[in-house]
Each structure stands twice: as structure tokens, then as C-alpha cells.
Amino acid sequence: MRIVFIGPPGAGKGTQCKRLASELAIPHISTGEMLRATKGESELGEFVAGYIDHGNLAPDDLVMQMITDRLSQPDCCDGYLLDGFPRTVNQAIRLDTYLSERQQSVDIVLELVVEQSVLVERLLARAQTENRIDDSIETIRARLEVFFRRTAPVLDYYRQRGMIRSIDGSLPPESVFQAIRAELNLPG
């Protein structure tokens, strides 16, 4: 099963993907984690840091290269969960092209919906517990603005194809997980 999770920062994508990946025994692929992992002393790491530390999206070409490299790994043969990707319509189109060249497609797109005030509270709390530099109040505001401006159109792209299933991400994590399981028709 090839599943895309879309939602604003703090919606719970990572939390739910980890649980679902474990249950389905498929990889959880987080572009955010992949990009943060490149940060360091290298030229690429500094380039990426310049984007994500200020709440901006990394360039499509860079993200696509990382994703296609990852999807070509053997553990992705039976499916995967894409967390935070695609973030732009261009990425969604390029993903569809990549998959169709392999006679594959995205099976379902799960949208986690959460009010903006709840997102800010969650991200500020995460900044404290995970010591994330990209969760300062300024960066949170920038990331949310970028999401609603650049990523929300991806939902329209998938909605036109009838692939979106919306989940109330403001519910307790266990309730969100059960709603996801119901959307995927997973056995009890």
C-alpha cells in the first residue's frame, strides 16, 4: 500500500505514520527527517539548513532526488508511507510520473486536519521536548504560512482524483489512529 500523509506541521503525521508503518510492516518515509539528517558540515547540509531553519521548503529537485533514491530501495517494494511529501503540486505530479513509469500509483491520501491554534501549541511543546530549532514561534508561523500557501493546493490536486480522506487530527492520538485504520479498512 502506497499512502501519502498530508497535513500542516504539528498535525501528527509522524506519530501516526510510525504506528501505521509498524502495523503494516512498510517503511515510514519522512522528508522532514531526511532533510534534517543532511544538516551538518557538508555544503549540501548548509544549503538545506538555510531553507528548513527558516520554515521554507527545500527545492523540488533536491527533494525528488532524495525520494526517488529512497523509493528505489528493496524495503519499499510492498509499499510505504510518505510523511510530508509531496509538498508542492510539482512534487505530486513528479511523484505520479515516477510511479506510473513503474506501473504503480498512490493508493490513498490521508489528510490530517487540525485548527491552527492547536498546531501552534503542539509545535511549541515539541520545540521544548525535542529541542528543534525549526520550532521557534517565528519559524512555526512561517512553516504554517508556507503549508497553507504551497501545500494546500496539493490537496486540491488529489481531491480532483477522489483520493483524499480527511481525518480529524485534533482528536487524541489513539482516536486518530483508529480513524485512519477505518479509512484503510484494516481488520479489527
C-alpha positions in Angstrom: 0.0 0.0 0.0 1.4 3.4 -1.0 -0.1 6.1 1.3 0.5 9.8 1.4 0.0 11.7 4.6 -0.6 15.4 4.2 -1.2 17.9 7.0 0.3 21.0 8.4 3.3 20.9 10.7 2.2 19.6 14.1 -0.8 17.7 12.8 0.6 14.4 14.0 1.7 12.9 10.7 4.9 11.5 12.1 3.2 10.0 15.2 0.5 8.3 13.1 3.0 7.1 10.4 5.2 5.4 12.9 2.3 3.4 14.3 0.8 2.6 10.9 4.2 1.6 9.4 4.7 -0.8 12.3 1.3 -2.3 11.8 1.6 -2.7 8.0 5.3 -3.6 8.1 6.2 -1.0 5.5 8.6 1.9 5.7 7.7 5.4 7.0 9.5 7.9 4.8 9.6 11.4 6.3 11.1 14.0 4.0 11.5 16.3 7.1 13.7 13.7 8.8 15.6 13.1 5.7 16.3 16.8 5.2 17.2 17.4 8.8 19.6 14.4 8.6 21.6 16.1 5.9 22.2 19.2 8.1 25.8 19.3 9.2 29.2 20.3 8.0 28.7 19.5 4.3 27.8 22.0 1.6 24.5 20.2 1.0 23.7 20.3 4.7 24.3 24.0 4.9 22.2 24.6 1.8 19.3 22.5 3.3 19.6 24.2 6.7 19.3 27.6 5.0 15.8 26.5 3.9 14.4 24.5 6.8 15.7 26.5 9.6 13.7 29.5 8.4 10.5 27.5 7.7 10.9 27.3 3.9 10.5 24.3 1.7 13.6 22.7 0.2 13.9 22.8 -3.6 11.7 20.3 -5.5 14.7 18.8 -7.4 16.6 18.1 -4.2 13.5 16.5 -2.5 12.6 14.5 -5.6 16.1 13.1 -5.8 16.0 12.1 -2.1 12.5 10.5 -2.5 13.3 8.6 -5.7 16.5 7.3 -4.2 14.6 6.1 -1.2 11.7 4.6 -3.1 14.1 2.5 -5.2 15.2 0.6 -2.1 14.0 -3.0 -1.7 12.1 -2.4 1.5 9.7 -0.1 -0.5 8.6 -2.9 -2.9 5.4 -3.7 -0.9 4.5 -0.1 -0.1 5.4 2.8 2.1 4.0 5.8 4.0 5.1 9.2 2.7 5.1 11.7 5.5 5.3 15.4 4.4 5.7 14.6 0.7 4.6 15.8 -1.7 4.6 19.4 -0.5 4.0 21.1 -3.8 1.8 20.3 -6.8 5.0 20.0 -8.9 6.2 17.2 -6.5 2.9 15.5 -6.7 3.0 15.5 -10.5 6.6 14.3 -10.5 5.7 11.5 -8.0 2.8 10.3 -10.2 5.1 10.3 -13.2 7.8 8.3 -11.3 5.2 5.8 -10.1 3.5 5.4 -13.4 6.8 4.6 -15.1 6.9 1.6 -12.7 3.2 0.7 -13.2 2.4 1.9 -9.7 0.3 4.7 -8.1 -0.5 6.3 -4.8 -3.3 4.3 -3.2 -4.8 6.9 -0.8 -4.0 10.3 0.6 -4.8 10.9 4.2 -5.2 14.5 5.3 -4.8 15.3 8.9 -6.9 18.3 9.7 -6.1 20.4 12.8 -7.0 24.0 13.8 -4.1 26.5 13.5 -4.2 27.4 17.2 -3.8 23.7 18.2 -0.9 23.4 15.8 1.0 26.3 17.3 0.5 24.9 20.8 1.7 21.4 19.7 4.8 22.8 17.9 5.8 25.0 20.8 5.5 21.9 23.1 7.6 19.8 20.6 10.2 22.6 20.5 10.7 22.1 24.2 10.7 18.3 24.3 12.7 17.7 21.1 14.9 20.8 21.1 14.0 21.5 17.5 15.4 24.8 16.2 12.8 24.8 13.4 10.0 25.0 16.0 10.6 28.6 17.2 7.4 30.8 17.1 8.7 32.7 14.1 9.6 29.6 12.2 6.3 28.0 13.2 4.4 30.9 11.7 6.5 30.8 8.6 6.0 27.0 8.2 2.3 27.2 8.6 2.1 30.1 6.1 4.2 28.1 3.6 2.0 25.0 4.2 -1.3 26.8 3.6 0.1 28.7 0.5 2.2 25.9 -1.1 1.0 22.6 0.2 -2.8 23.1 0.4 -3.0 23.1 -3.4 -1.6 19.5 -3.3 -4.8 18.6 -1.5 -6.9 20.0 -4.4 -4.7 18.1 -6.9 -5.5 14.8 -5.1 -9.1 15.8 -4.3 -9.8 16.1 -8.0 -8.8 12.5 -8.3 -11.0 11.4 -5.4 -8.1 10.2 -3.4 -8.4 12.4 -0.2 -9.7 11.0 3.1 -9.8 13.7 5.8 -9.2 12.7 9.4 -9.7 15.0 12.5 -6.1 15.2 13.7 -7.1 17.2 16.8 -8.5 14.1 18.4 -6.4 12.1 20.9 -3.7 10.1 19.0 -5.4 6.7 19.6 -8.7 8.0 18.2 -6.9 9.4 15.1 -5.2 6.1 14.6 -8.5 4.2 14.8 -10.0 6.7 12.2 -7.0 6.0 9.9 -7.4 2.3 10.3 -11.1 2.6 9.5 -10.3 4.6 6.3 -7.9 1.9 5.2 -10.4 -0.9 6.1 -7.9 -2.6 8.3 -9.2 -5.6 10.2 -10.2 -5.1 13.8 
